[in-house]
Amino acid sequence: MELNVAKVYKKLFLFQKRFVFLRGGRVSGKTVVTSQLMIFLSMAFVDRDIIVCRDSYSDLKNSTYAELDAYMIQLGIADDYDYRTAPLYIHNRKTNCNIYFVGIGGSDKHRTKSFKPQHKLSAVVFEELQQVKDQENLAQAHASFRRHLDTEIGTFVHIYNPPSQNSHWTNIFWNIKVKDPDWLCINSDYRDILKFINDVDLKEILKMKFADPIRYQWLYLGETGGGFGSVYPQFKRAKHLKPAVELLDRFGYTRGLNLSEDAKRLRFGQMIQAVVIGADGAVTHDATAIVPLFLMRNGQCVIPEIFYHDPLRSGQKASAELMPNIVRYVKELERKYAISTDVPIMFSVDSASTELIRMLRYSLPDRYDVYSYGKQTILDMTGVVQSTLSRNIVYIMDFKGWQDHIRNEWVQGEHPLVVALENLIWNEAQTHYDPSVPNDASDAFTYAVNQIFRNPENLESLQAYNSNTQDYYDLEVPV
């Protein structure tokens, strides 16, 4: 028997790695090559079994089970196998190999614990891994099957089509394992198997490439990063996240001037006409986020350093415990950016954070107005934010990290607000956020933006104000 394997998957058959990850868009040959692998193993090794896993056991009969049956018929070896459906398994009469089919998803994460194959395992194949909602299900399946693995040839193979959101656990899992020397990670797309694709399929793929390039990049190239199901597809890191010095120069009109950073911040502060600070307090294990918006004289907004308390990092703290740190934080903003005493400063706080509202009103100086934000619907609030992002009204200062004010240390890495804006997705009903992505920083941002711009007349007046201003819509436009 000969198997015509695409070149991109040749390393899969060398069995040099115990763990394998196959990632790619649609029509990238992953299903075919895993069928080839299972048939090869079932024919090559006597008294060795294979397990095929999927989120739902009920999906296996019409997917992998049927595909294996069809491929065996195509190869002319179907008569060597027995096919059973209650329970699902395929038995090779020549090698005594059993191919079992197991569901690993659902709320019972220990459902694989008692599974015991007849022989040692040559492979465990996890198909459509993106359908498994919780990584813990995969971890439990690994623990259950590892002790049955053949120590010489046994292989764990994971196959998935990347979800569009970077925040999905499978995409995070891939990013970790691609750097792990114990894993063979193969990223493929339709271009790797061109000689195996029929003309009809290829024509439709190329039509989407030109008609809908964003969907093409996700569906067929497997490129992630948002778009489908994203709450804020208008947010673009390259456009809305800028180095702090660049924004100080731009809005302080100091570009090209040989000034110190302190002098640039002073000039920048003179251009601030109002400060609106959005706040979202923790209820139980959530983060407390405070996101200030500097409303500049040209009508655009700049977000400086934010206050972000992550209870998983710094321990749970009540609003009263956080208040000394919050007061120091806002006073530091005043000092650092030389905010004039004539500039109004107001808090717009989640109405559910009653304790935070009370403590802010009690602890802050009189110049701070603290308002409870009367929530609109989620769709109304996000619509306002989407509008401001699409008009390039808001920019975020990039400091390459954020300050943990509780532990008094600098956290190098991603900006919590940027992570939320890029990764926040809708639930299946499209009525609320998906709970898998933290939304505390984005909620605080939403309250501040809505406090300014939920009245459409605000946007119209800004457009009128900037009718002769070149830089309103795009920071990149030269002046």
N, C-alpha and C positions, 0 to 999 in steps of 0.2 A: 504494500500500500504506500502511495506517495501523497504527501500533503504539500500543496502549493501555497507557501506562507509568504505574506508580504514582508519585504526586507526590514521594515521598521520594527517587526515583532520577532525577528530571528533570535535575539538574546533571550527571549522567553523560554526557548527550547534548549538553552544551555544549562539551565538549573544551577546557576552560580549564586543566586540570591534566594534566601528563604522567603522573602516577602516581595511581592510584585504589585505595582499600582499602574493600571492602564487608564489614561484620561484622554478624552477627545470629544470632538463634536459628533453630530450625527453623520452616518455613512463614513465612519472611519475604520471599519473592519474589526472592531473590538469583539462583537458577538461571534463572528465567524472564527476568529483566532482562538477564542476560549473554547468553542466547540471542537476545533482541531486539537487543542491541547488535551481536552478530556478524552477524546477518542484515542489519541496517541497513548496517553497514560493507561487507559483501560485495555489497550492491546499489548502494550510493551511490558507490563509488570504483572506477575501472577500474585494472587491473593493480596491485592492492594485495592482499597476503596477510594471513592471520591465523594465529596459533599458539595452540592450546589445550593447556595443560600440566596434568599431574596427577602425583602421586607415582608411580603404577604405570601403565605403558602399557597393560597388559592390562585395566585397569578402564575405559579410555576408551570402548571399543566399546559396552559395555552402559550407559554413563552419558551423557556429553556428546554423543557421536556419535549415539546413539539419540534423545536429547532434541531435538537439532537437526533430525534427520530428521522426527520427529513434528510439531514446531512448523512446519516448512516445509510439510508436508501440510496442517496446520490453516489456514495463511495462503493456501493455494492456489498456492504458488510452487515446489513440489517439482520440477516438470518443468524448471525452469531450472537444476537442479543435477545433476551426476554424483556418484555415491557409490562409493568404492573402499574395499576392506578390506585390501589387502595391498600396501603399507602403508595405514593408515587416512588418508584425506583426502577432502574434499568440494570439488568444483570448480564454480564458477558459470560457465556457458557464455557468459552475456551480458557479464559484466564481467571475465572471465578471472581471477577471484579464487580462490585456493586456501586452504582451511582445513586446516591441518596439525594432527596430534595427536601430542604428544610426552610421554614419561615423563621426569621430572627427578629421581626419588628413587633410593634404592639407594646402595651403597658407592662406585660409580664417579661421583664428583662432577663429572667432566669429560665426561660422556656427551653433553652438548649442544654441545660445543666445535666439532665439525665440521659442525653443521647449517647448511644454507644454503637459504633459501627462493628461489623463482623471482623474486619481486618484493620491493619494499620492504614493510615491515609496517605495517598500519594499527592492529593491536592484538596484544598478547600477553596471554592470559588464564590466570591461575594459579588453578585450581579446587581446592576442598577442601585449602587450604594447610595446615590442621592435621594432615593425614595425612603431610606431609613431616617426617621425623624430625629433620633437621638443617638449620639456616638456611644452612649453607654451600652446600647444593644449590641453594637459591634464588639466592644470590649468584652462583654460577657460571652459572646460566641467564640471569640479568640480563646478565652480561658477554658471554655468547654472542649474545644477541638484540639488545642495544642498538645494535650497529653496523648492523643491518639495519632499524632503525626509521625510518619516514617522519618527517622533522623537522617537518612541519607538523601532522599529525593523529595521529601515532603515540602509542599509549596502552598503559601497563602496568596491567592490572586484576588485583587480588588479592582472592579471595573465600574466607572461612573461617567455620566455626561455632566459636566460642571454646571450647576445652577448659575443663573446670571449674577446673583449677589455674592460679592466677595466674602460676606459674613457667614455664608452657609458653612456648617461644620465640615463638610467634605472638602470644600476649597481650602479651609484652614488646615485640615488634616493633610492635604496634598502638599501645601507649602512647607509643612514641617517635615514630611517624609522625603521630599525631593532632595533634602540636605542630609538625609540619614544614609550612611554608607552600607547599611544592611538591607536597604530597599533598592529594587530596580524599578525606576519610575519612567514610563514611556508615555509621552504626549504625542498624539497623532491627530490627523484630520484627513479629509477626503483626498487631499493632494498626495498623500503617502500610498494610496491604493488606486491610483487613477486607472491602471490597466484592468482592474477588477470591476469598475463602475460602468454601467450601461449608459448609452448616449442620452436616454430620456432623463435619467437621474442627474447626469452632469449638466444638461441644458437647464433644468429647473434650478439647480444650485447657482449657476452663473447668472441666471435671470435675477435671483434674489440678491446676488452680489452687487448688481447695479441699481436695482429698484429699491432695495431696503438694506443698505450696507451694515447698519448697526445690528439688525437681527441676523444677518448673514454671519457677522463676526462671532456672535454668540452661538448660534445654532450649528454652524458648520465648522468654525474654527475653534470653538470652545473657549473663546475669550470672555472673561468675566469682568464685572465692574459696575453693574447697575443696569438701568434702563427698564427692563421688564419687571413690573411689580415694585419698582423703586418709588418711594414717596417723593424724593427730590431728585429726579433725573436732570433737573436744570443746574444742579450744583456741579461745577467743574473745578477740580483742584488747581489746574493750570491757570484758571482765570480768577477764581475767588480767593485762593490762598496765596499770599504774597509775603516775601521776606519783610520783617518789621521795618528795617531801614528803608526799603523801597517805598513803603506806604508813608513813613515819616517825611521822606523827601517829596513825595507826590503831593500830599495834602498840606504840607507845610510850605510848599513852594520853595524848597531849598535845593532842588536838583542842580548840581553843578557848582554849588557854593561850598567852600572849604570851611565847614562848621563842625564843631564837636557834636557828639550824639545828644548831649544835654541841650545844646543850643537848638538842635533840630526838633527835639521834643517840645521845647518852649514855643517855637514857631508853630509847631503842629497844634499845641494846646490852644493857641490863639484863634485857631480856625474852628474849634468846637463850639457849636451853638446850643447843644443840649446833650444830656446823658440819660439814656433809658437803660435800666438794668433789669433783665429778666431773671427770675429765680424759680427754681423747682426744688422743693424740699423733699427729704427722704421720708417715706412712710414706714417701711420695715427695713429691707435689705437694699433699697435703691440708693443711688448716689444723690448728694446734694450739689446742685449746679447753679452757678451764678454767672450770667453772660452779659457783660455791658456792651451797649452800642453807643459809640460816639457819633452823633449826628453832626456832620460837617457842614460848613457854610455853602458848599456847592450842592448840597442835597443828598450826597451819598453817606453811607455809614461805614465805620471801621470798628472792628472788634479787637480790643487789646487783650491782655492777659485775662483769663477767666479764673474763677474760683471753682475747684472741683474736688469734692471729698468722696472718695470711693471707699465704702465701708469694708470691702473685701481686702483692701490694701491697708487701711489705717484704722480699722475697727469701727463699730457702730457708735455714732455720736448723736445725741439729741440736739435740737436747735439751740438750746441754752448753752450746751457745751461748745458748739461751733461758733457762737456769737463773737467771742473775743477775736477769733481768727478772721471772721468776716469783717468786723469793724476795722481791724488793722489792714486788711486787704483793700477796702474801699478808700481808706485814708491814704494808703500808698498810691492808689490810682490818681487821686487828687494831686498829691505831691509830685509824682513822677511826670505827669503830663501837664502840670501847672494849670489845672482847670480853674478858671476865674470864679470868684465867689458870685458873680452875676449869672453864671451858667446854671440853669435848673438841672437838678438831678432827681430822678424818680425811680422807684422800684416797681416793677410789674410782676406780682408773685402769684403763682398757682393758687387758686381759691381753696384748694383742698389742703394747702400747707398752712393751716390756721396758727399753729404754734410758731412757725417761722415768721409769719406776718406780725404776730404779737411781739415777738422778740426784736424784730427789726425796728418796729415803731418805738419800742422802749429804749433800744440801745443806740440808735443813730442820732446824729445832731439834727437840729431843726431844719436845716437846708434840704434834708432828704425827705421827699414825699413817698410814702409806701402805700401802694394800691393793691387791692385784691383783684386779680384779673378774672372778670366774669366770662367764663368759658363759652365760646360758640361751639358749633359742631367741629369735629376733627377736620372734616372736609373743608369747612369755611376757613379755619385757621391755616391749614396747610396751603390752601389756595392763595392766601395773601403772601405767605413765604415764597411759594413758587413764583409769584409775580415779581417779587423783589429780586430774587435770584436771576430770573430770566432777563430783567432789566439792568443787571449788574449794578445794583444799588448798594449791596453789602460786600465788604471785603474783610478777610480775616488775617490778622498779623501772625506770621509763622515764626515761632521762636525755637522750632525743632524740639519741642517738649513742653512740659507744663510743671508748675510748682505745686507740690503737695504741701499745703499750708499747715496741715496737722502734724506731719512728721518733719516739717521744715527741711525738705530736700527736693532737689530738682529731678524730675522724671524725664529721662531722655526718651523720645519716641513720638508716636502719633498724637495729634491734637484730639482730645475726646469729642469735640464738636464736629471736627472734620470726619472722624470715623462714623459718627451717628448720621451725618448728612449723606455720606456716601452709601451707607449700608442699610439705612432704615427702609423697611419694606412693609407692604400692606398684608393684612391677614387674608385668608382665602375669600372671605366675603367682601373684601375691599372696603370695610367700614372702620377699621382701626389698625393700629400698628401691630405687626407681628411681634409677639413678646420675646422672641429669641434675640432681638437686637436691643441693647440698652438705649433708651430714648430720653434720659434725664437732661443731658446737655442740649439736645435738639429741642426739648420742650421749653427750657429756659430761653433759648434763642427765639422760639416761636412767640412766647409771651411778649418779649421786647419788640420784635418786629411788628406784631399785631397792634401793640399799644400805639405805635407811630402810624402804621400804614393801613390799618383795617378800614379807615375812612377813605373811600376812593378819592375824595377831594384832595387829600394829602398828596397822592401820587400825581394828580392833575396839576396841582400848584407847583410841585417840584419840576414837572415837565415844562411848565411855563417859565419857571425861574431859570431853567437850564436850556431854554431854546437857543441861546447864543453861547452856550458853554460846550466846548468840544469834547470834554472828557466825561460826560455824564453816563453814556451807555457803555463805554469800553475803556478800561484803564490803559489798554495798549495803544490807543490812538495817540499819535505824537502831537505835541503842542509847540 
